[in-house]
Amino acid sequence: MRLLLLSLVFCLASCQSGQKKKETATAQVLNGKSVAFDLNGAIEDCESQLEIAVPKLTDLSKHPRLIETNETEWKEIPNGRLVWTSGFYPGILWYMYEITKDEKWKQEAIKRTEVFEDFKTITEHHDIGFMMFPAYGNGYLFGDKKEYKDILLTSANSLASRFNPKVGTIRSWSNKMHPRWQQHITIIDNMLNLELLFWSAKNGGDKSHYDIAVKHAETTMEHHFRDDYTSWHVVEYDSLNGKVLNKHTKQGLHDDSRWSRGQAWGIYGYTLMYRETKDKKFLDFAQKIADKYLELLPEDYIPHWDFDIDTTKDDDRDASAAAIVASGLLELSTYMEDEALQNKYYNAALNMLTSLSSEKYSGVGKADSFLLHSTGAKSLGHEIDVALIYADYYYIEALDRLKKMNSVN
């Protein structure tokens, strides 16, 4: 069955030699039409975009964060202990090396990764997972940089230090950073940082990291989701007894709205949980979140920045959410025993990638990014209809996953 072959993708470091690779993968229907996704073409476009952008990004004290509306070049911001996006650019370079095996991308990735080793001691917030694993984790996995192991283990210890056993989650933000909330804050985004803890538990780190990740996911599953399997963004807990105090948003339309990237973090996060634990409750939950998300999508499979906006007045999309979900659904499809469900999630992911690579959303010929039309925080008045570095990261991750899946088909 395809399930057995696809599942190997996430267990093996490299694909078996001599297996035939597909150049395209066919999606079912997009906007009422049968379409084919040109995987090799999408990868070539990404590489050509990096060829344009990398020579411009020479200041190692900064990283590309966004391309403003109607601009063409990346706006760089200083690397800093409170800047959660710093790991995505080196992560992109590691993926390009993994896909092409071109040594120049490995050398560029090393150069961009090793400038923030000191971030391994960050305990001020939860984003150390986002900052360190795409860079040092991918370097360890794809670049055979075994010397990164201790950096990753220290990073995991730093993240684990924010776990509150009375609450059952890792504290995401400090109250000084976000004074609206006075006690223990956890955001749905935090699900992605659990990968660092699982990696640590398997690679010589504290075995409690596994238990912390599982408990965080269980608590989040209990309190962060509505009956319809959509997610709140922020949950505030009493630090002493774990009681839920408030359910709010920071980047969504309003406190009770369905912020699309929040739903994306959930789909990806609970798929990750099943990969690492093989606990069927996490697989079942990932499916329920994914099914609800797919119900809410417009025809082109790219969500609006919040599912509850008035689309007669606001058409801003979030390509970053689509890229995250596409990557997550590709993996989710490999865990389905039923072929119809395999195809459901696989084809949905292909439809997302087809739209993202299309003239409407691609940055090719228009800007230095892979993708356009992401929304970072419209409710806060910034990063509206822009290119975002993490949209590009999850897009190239999805392409890498699809390439590996095709190579074992």
LUMLO-193295 format. One record per residue (C-alpha): residue number from 1; residue in one letter; x, y, z. Coordinates in Angstrom, 2 decimals. Each point is the difference from the previous one (the first is absolute). Layout:
N
 resi resn       x       y       z
  NUM    A       X       Y       Z
...
//
This chain:
409
 resi resn       x       y       z
    1    M    0.00    0.00    0.00
    2    R    1.04    3.60   -0.55
    3    L   -0.30    0.55    3.76
    4    L    2.93   -2.29    0.77
    5    L    2.22    1.65   -2.57
    6    L   -0.91    3.55    0.90
    7    S    0.51   -0.57    3.70
    8    L    3.64   -0.80   -0.67
    9    V    0.57    3.59   -1.05
   10    F   -0.06    1.28    3.55
   11    C    2.11   -2.83    1.41
   12    L    2.86   -0.19   -2.50
   13    A    2.69    2.62   -0.40
   14    S    0.17   -0.60   -3.75
   15    C   -2.05   -1.74   -2.66
   16    Q    0.93   -3.36   -1.45
   17    S    2.08    0.24   -3.17
   18    G   -1.26   -1.09   -3.38
   19    Q   -3.63    0.90    0.64
   20    K   -1.81    1.96   -2.67
   21    K   -0.80    3.63    0.81
   22    K   -3.08    1.75   -1.30
   23    E    0.30    3.43   -1.58
   24    T   -3.59    0.97    0.68
   25    A   -2.68   -0.98    2.44
   26    T   -3.63    0.28   -1.05
   27    A   -2.53    1.71    2.24
   28    Q   -3.68   -0.78   -0.40
   29    V   -1.91    3.25   -0.44
   30    L    0.89    3.63    0.61
   31    N   -2.50    2.76   -0.76
   32    G   -2.06   -2.56   -1.89
   33    K    2.86   -1.15   -2.23
   34    S    2.30   -3.03    0.00
   35    V    3.55    1.22    0.50
   36    A    3.53   -1.37    0.19
   37    F    2.61    1.31    2.40
   38    D    3.47    0.42   -1.51
   39    L    2.19   -0.96    2.95
   40    N    3.33    0.32   -1.77
   41    G   -1.03    3.36   -1.41
   42    A   -0.96    1.24    3.47
   43    I    3.37   -1.11    1.42
   44    E    1.86    1.66   -2.86
   45    D   -1.92    3.21    0.63
   46    C    1.03   -0.09    3.67
   47    E    3.64   -0.49   -0.90
   48    S   -0.10    2.83   -2.53
   49    Q   -1.56    2.28    2.63
   50    L    2.79   -0.85    2.43
   51    E    2.58    0.69   -2.71
   52    I   -1.44    3.51   -0.21
   53    A   -0.49    0.65    3.72
   54    V    3.03   -1.57    1.69
   55    P    2.63    2.36   -1.48
   56    K   -1.98    2.93    1.39
   57    L   -0.23   -1.43    3.52
   58    T    3.56    0.46    1.21
   59    D   -0.44    1.42    3.51
   60    L    0.26   -3.01    2.33
   61    S   -1.29    2.04    2.93
   62    K   -3.41    0.17   -1.69
   63    H   -2.44   -2.36   -1.68
   64    P   -2.73    0.47   -2.63
   65    R   -3.44    0.34    1.59
   66    L   -2.42    1.38   -2.60
   67    I   -0.39    1.73   -3.33
   68    E   -2.39    2.90    0.30
   69    T   -2.97    0.39   -2.33
   70    N    1.16    1.20   -3.43
   71    E    3.69   -0.33    0.99
   72    T    2.37   -2.56   -1.55
   73    E    2.78   -0.60    2.53
   74    W    0.06   -1.53    3.46
   75    K   -0.21    2.33    2.98
   76    E    2.66   -1.23    2.41
   77    I   -0.28    0.34    3.75
   78    P    2.68   -0.54    2.65
   79    N    0.41   -3.47    1.46
   80    G   -1.04    0.18    3.61
   81    R   -1.07   -2.12    2.94
   82    L   -3.59    1.20   -0.34
   83    V   -0.23   -0.37   -3.80
   84    W   -1.73   -3.29   -0.75
   85    T    0.59   -0.08   -3.77
   86    S    3.80   -0.17   -0.09
   87    G    0.23   -3.77   -0.62
   88    F   -2.13   -0.19   -3.12
   89    Y    2.47    1.42   -2.52
   90    P    2.81   -2.44    0.89
   91    G   -2.67   -2.71    0.07
   92    I   -0.95    0.85   -3.58
   93    L    3.64   -0.27   -1.05
   94    W    0.31   -3.39    1.68
   95    Y   -3.07   -1.23   -1.88
   96    M    1.41    1.23   -3.29
   97    Y    3.20   -1.92    0.76
   98    E   -2.01   -3.10    0.89
   99    I   -1.93    0.22   -3.27
  100    T    2.86    0.86   -2.38
  101    K    3.12   -1.30    1.82
  102    D    1.74    3.12   -1.28
  103    E    2.87    0.74    2.39
  104    K   -0.41    3.76   -0.38
  105    W   -3.35   -0.14    1.79
  106    K    1.53   -2.00    2.84
  107    Q    2.76    2.55    0.46
  108    E   -2.49    2.86   -0.09
  109    A   -2.21   -1.82    2.52
  110    I    2.92   -0.57    2.38
  111    K    0.97    3.65   -0.19
  112    R   -3.55    1.15    0.76
  113    T   -0.58   -2.60    2.75
  114    E    3.04    0.42    2.16
  115    V   -0.43    3.72    0.67
  116    F   -2.50   -0.58    2.78
  117    E    1.37   -2.89    2.02
  118    D   -0.43    2.11    3.14
  119    F   -3.77   -0.19   -0.48
  120    K    0.16   -3.52    1.45
  121    T   -0.40    1.52    3.48
  122    I   -3.20    1.93   -0.74
  123    T   -2.53   -0.52    2.78
  124    E   -1.95    3.22   -0.47
  125    H   -2.61   -1.57   -2.31
  126    H   -0.99   -3.21   -1.78
  127    D    1.19    0.96   -3.48
  128    I    3.44   -1.54    0.48
  129    G   -1.42   -3.04   -1.81
  130    F   -0.84    2.05   -3.08
  131    M    3.35    1.74    0.22
  132    M    2.29   -2.99    0.46
  133    F   -1.54   -3.09   -1.56
  134    P   -0.42    1.19   -3.61
  135    A    3.63    1.17    0.11
  136    Y    1.97   -2.33    2.26
  137    G   -2.45   -2.89   -0.24
  138    N   -0.02   -0.02   -3.78
  139    G    3.76    0.45    0.01
  140    Y    0.35   -3.07    2.21
  141    L   -2.43   -2.05   -2.12
  142    F    0.87    1.13   -3.51
  143    G    3.53    1.32    0.30
  144    D    1.41   -2.70    2.30
  145    K    1.07    2.74    2.40
  146    K    0.26   -2.23    3.04
  147    E    1.71    2.80    1.93
  148    Y   -3.40    1.69    0.16
  149    K   -1.27   -2.69    2.37
  150    D    1.03    1.70    3.24
  151    I   -1.42    3.32   -1.18
  152    L   -3.34   -1.65   -0.68
  153    L    0.00   -1.82    3.35
  154    T    0.71    3.24    1.84
  155    S   -2.77    1.68   -1.98
  156    A   -2.42   -2.74    1.01
  157    N    0.93    0.44    3.65
  158    S   -0.68    3.72   -0.35
  159    L   -3.43   -0.66   -1.49
  160    A   -0.87   -2.63    2.60
  161    S    0.78    2.48    2.78
  162    R   -3.20    1.84   -0.93
  163    F   -2.22   -3.01    0.72
  164    N   -2.37    0.48    2.94
  165    P   -1.14   -3.39    1.34
  166    K   -2.87    1.65    1.90
  167    V   -1.42    1.16   -3.31
  168    G    1.26   -2.74   -2.29
  169    T    1.36    2.24   -2.74
  170    I    3.12    1.89   -0.99
  171    R   -0.44    3.70    0.64
  172    S    0.17    1.78   -3.34
  173    W    0.45    3.71    0.69
  174    S    1.08    2.11    2.92
  175    N   -2.57    2.34    1.49
  176    K    2.44    2.87   -0.42
  177    M   -0.06   -0.60   -3.74
  178    H   -3.79   -0.34   -0.04
  179    P   -1.49    1.90    2.95
  180    R   -3.60   -0.81   -0.96
  181    W    0.50   -3.32    1.76
  182    Q    1.22   -0.20    3.58
  183    Q    0.61   -3.70    0.53
  184    H    1.03   -3.12   -1.96
  185    I   -0.52    0.53   -3.74
  186    T    0.05   -2.78   -2.61
  187    I   -0.56    0.57   -3.72
  188    I   -0.89   -2.56   -2.65
  189    D    3.26    0.78   -1.85
  190    N    1.86   -1.74    2.83
  191    M   -0.96   -3.41   -1.40
  192    L    2.76    0.33   -2.59
  193    N    2.70    0.46    2.62
  194    L   -0.68   -3.46    1.41
  195    E    2.07   -1.53   -2.82
  196    L    3.16    1.28    1.71
  197    L   -0.96   -1.81    3.22
  198    F   -0.71   -3.28   -1.78
  199    W    3.30    0.22   -1.84
  200    S    1.80    0.59    3.28
  201    A   -1.63   -2.99    1.71
  202    K    1.13   -2.25   -2.87
  203    N    3.52    1.37   -0.27
  204    G    1.48   -0.08    3.47
  205    G   -1.97    2.78    1.64
  206    D   -2.16   -0.14    3.11
  207    K   -2.65   -2.71   -0.41
  208    S   -2.49    2.27    1.77
  209    H   -0.09    2.10   -3.16
  210    Y   -2.19   -2.67   -1.59
  211    D   -2.47    0.12    2.90
  212    I   -0.08    3.81   -0.05
  213    A   -0.82    0.05   -3.70
  214    V   -2.79   -2.58    0.43
  215    K   -1.51    1.79    2.99
  216    H    0.10    3.34   -1.79
  217    A   -1.81   -1.48   -3.01
  218    E   -2.61   -1.71    2.17
  219    T   -0.73    3.16    1.98
  220    T   -0.17    2.07   -3.18
  221    M   -2.33   -2.55   -1.57
  222    E   -2.32    0.30    3.01
  223    H   -0.14    3.78    0.34
  224    H    1.07    1.64   -3.24
  225    F   -2.68   -1.37   -2.35
  226    R   -3.68    0.63   -0.44
  227    D   -2.59   -2.71   -0.52
  228    D    0.33    0.47   -3.77
  229    Y    3.78   -0.65    0.18
  230    T    1.04    3.58   -0.71
  231    S    2.56    1.60    2.27
  232    W    0.35    3.04    2.17
  233    H    3.34    1.74   -0.33
  234    V    0.81    0.81    3.65
  235    V   -1.04   -1.79    3.18
  236    E    0.87    1.54    3.36
  237    Y    0.24   -2.39    2.95
  238    D    0.26    0.58    3.73
  239    S    3.67   -0.67    0.70
  240    L   -0.69   -1.74    3.31
  241    N   -2.98   -2.26   -0.68
  242    G   -0.15   -0.26   -3.79
  243    K   -3.53    1.40   -0.28
  244    V   -0.84    1.61   -3.33
  245    L   -0.43    3.74    0.53
  246    N   -0.43    1.38   -3.51
  247    K   -0.10   -1.03   -3.65
  248    H    1.10    2.79   -2.30
  249    T    1.88    0.91   -3.17
  250    K    3.02    2.09   -0.85
  251    Q   -0.02   -0.23   -3.80
  252    G   -3.53   -1.09   -0.87
  253    L   -3.01    2.15   -0.86
  254    H   -1.44   -0.17    3.51
  255    D    0.25   -2.22    3.06
  256    D   -2.53   -2.55   -1.21
  257    S    0.97   -0.01   -3.68
  258    R    1.77   -2.74   -1.89
  259    W    3.44    1.34   -0.87
  260    S    1.14   -2.12   -2.94
  261    R    3.67   -0.36    0.89
  262    G   -1.03   -1.15    3.45
  263    Q   -1.94   -2.83   -1.59
  264    A    3.08   -0.75   -2.13
  265    W    2.26   -0.31    3.04
  266    G   -2.49   -2.47    1.48
  267    I   -0.14   -2.25   -3.08
  268    Y    3.77   -0.10   -0.30
  269    G    0.54   -0.33    3.75
  270    Y   -2.31   -2.96    0.62
  271    T    1.31   -1.79   -3.08
  272    L    3.46    0.45    1.52
  273    M   -1.33   -1.39    3.29
  274    Y   -1.14   -3.19   -1.68
  275    R    3.32   -0.38   -1.82
  276    E    1.89    0.17    3.29
  277    T   -2.35   -1.97    2.28
  278    K   -2.07   -2.24   -2.30
  279    D   -2.90    0.74    2.36
  280    K   -3.18   -0.27   -2.09
  281    K   -1.77    2.70    1.98
  282    F    2.36    2.55   -1.52
  283    L   -0.54   -1.38   -3.50
  284    D   -3.76    0.12    0.44
  285    F    0.21    3.58    1.26
  286    A    2.25    1.09   -2.87
  287    Q   -2.58   -1.39   -2.43
  288    K   -2.86    1.83    1.67
  289    I    1.87    3.31   -0.08
  290    A    1.01   -0.56   -3.61
  291    D   -3.51   -0.93   -1.10
  292    K   -1.45    3.15    1.54
  293    Y    2.70    2.15   -1.59
  294    L   -0.68   -1.48   -3.44
  295    E   -3.72    0.73    0.41
  296    L    0.74    3.68    0.53
  297    L    2.33    0.59   -2.96
  298    P   -0.84    2.09   -3.07
  299    E    0.19   -1.59   -3.45
  300    D    3.71    0.63   -0.51
  301    Y    0.95   -1.69    3.31
  302    I    1.78    3.11    1.36
  303    P   -1.75    1.22    3.16
  304    H   -0.88    3.53    0.90
  305    W    2.03    1.18    2.97
  306    D   -2.97   -0.72    2.26
  307    F   -2.92   -2.24   -0.92
  308    D   -2.48    2.43    1.59
  309    I    0.79    3.17   -1.97
  310    D   -2.62    1.62   -2.20
  311    T    1.30   -1.07   -3.40
  312    T   -2.12    2.63   -1.75
  313    K    2.29    2.59    1.59
  314    D    3.28   -1.85    0.56
  315    D    1.70   -2.48   -2.33
  316    D    3.44   -0.18    1.64
  317    R    1.32   -3.55   -0.07
  318    D    2.68   -1.76    2.01
  319    A    2.29   -2.05   -2.20
  320    S    2.04   -0.87    3.09
  321    A   -2.94   -1.92    1.48
  322    A   -0.45   -1.85   -3.31
  323    A    3.68   -0.97   -0.12
  324    I   -0.05   -1.29    3.59
  325    V   -3.12   -2.07   -0.62
  326    A    1.27   -1.35   -3.32
  327    S    3.10   -1.35    1.70
  328    G   -2.03   -1.40    2.88
  329    L   -2.58   -1.68   -2.23
  330    L    2.65   -1.72   -2.08
  331    E    1.30   -1.64    3.14
  332    L   -3.50   -0.68    1.33
  333    S   -0.87   -1.85   -3.22
  334    T    2.77   -2.52    0.68
  335    Y   -1.59   -1.07    3.28
  336    M   -3.39   -0.87   -1.50
  337    E   -0.80   -3.70   -0.27
  338    D   -2.96    0.72   -2.24
  339    E    1.03    0.82   -3.58
  340    A   -2.86    2.46   -0.43
  341    L    1.27    2.00    2.97
  342    Q    3.56   -0.20   -1.30
  343    N   -1.20    1.51   -3.25
  344    K   -2.18    2.59    1.72
  345    Y    2.84    1.61    1.93
  346    Y    2.60   -0.55   -2.71
  347    N   -2.12    1.63   -2.69
  348    A   -1.00    2.86    2.27
  349    A    3.68    0.71    0.61
  350    L    0.69   -0.10   -3.74
  351    N   -2.80    2.46   -0.63
  352    M    1.55    2.35    2.54
  353    L    3.43   -0.32   -1.58
  354    T   -1.47    0.48   -3.47
  355    S   -1.58    3.29    1.05
  356    L    3.10    1.14    1.88
  357    S    2.19   -0.62   -3.05
  358    S   -2.43    1.75   -2.34
  359    E    0.38    3.46   -1.49
  360    K   -2.30    1.41    2.66
  361    Y    2.07   -1.02    3.03
  362    S    3.51   -0.62   -1.35
  363    G    2.67    2.62    0.50
  364    V    1.86   -0.97   -3.19
  365    G    0.56    3.04   -2.16
  366    K   -1.57    2.30    2.59
  367    A    2.07   -0.22    3.19
  368    D    2.88   -1.95    1.56
  369    S   -2.23   -2.35    2.00
  370    F   -1.49   -3.35   -0.97
  371    L   -3.52    1.14    0.95
  372    L   -2.07    3.16    0.22
  373    H   -3.25    0.91    1.76
  374    S    0.56   -1.03    3.59
  375    T   -1.44    1.77    3.03
  376    G    1.95    0.16    3.22
  377    A   -2.20    2.02    2.35
  378    K   -2.68    2.05   -1.72
  379    S   -1.86    0.55    3.24
  380    L    3.12    1.77    1.31
  381    G    0.38    2.03   -3.18
  382    H    3.20   -1.47   -1.39
  383    E    1.28   -2.67   -2.40
  384    I   -3.08    0.24   -2.21
  385    D    0.17   -1.52   -3.50
  386    V    3.75   -0.56    0.13
  387    A    2.56   -2.73   -0.59
  388    L    1.01   -1.73    3.25
  389    I    3.13   -2.06    0.57
  390    Y   -1.87   -2.77    1.82
  391    A   -2.44   -0.36   -2.89
  392    D    2.99   -0.75   -2.21
  393    Y    1.42   -2.40    2.60
  394    Y   -3.09   -2.20    0.25
  395    Y   -0.48    0.15   -3.77
  396    I    3.46   -1.40   -0.72
  397    E   -0.47   -2.54    2.79
  398    A   -3.17   -1.16   -1.75
  399    L    1.84   -0.26   -3.31
  400    D    2.74   -2.06    1.63
  401    R   -2.57   -2.31    1.57
  402    L   -1.84   -0.44   -3.28
  403    K    3.22   -0.72   -1.87
  404    K    0.89   -2.74    2.48
  405    M   -3.52   -1.44   -0.08
  406    N    0.11   -0.17   -3.81
  407    S    3.39   -1.69    0.03
  408    V   -1.38   -3.00    1.91
  409    N   -3.28   -0.25   -1.90
//
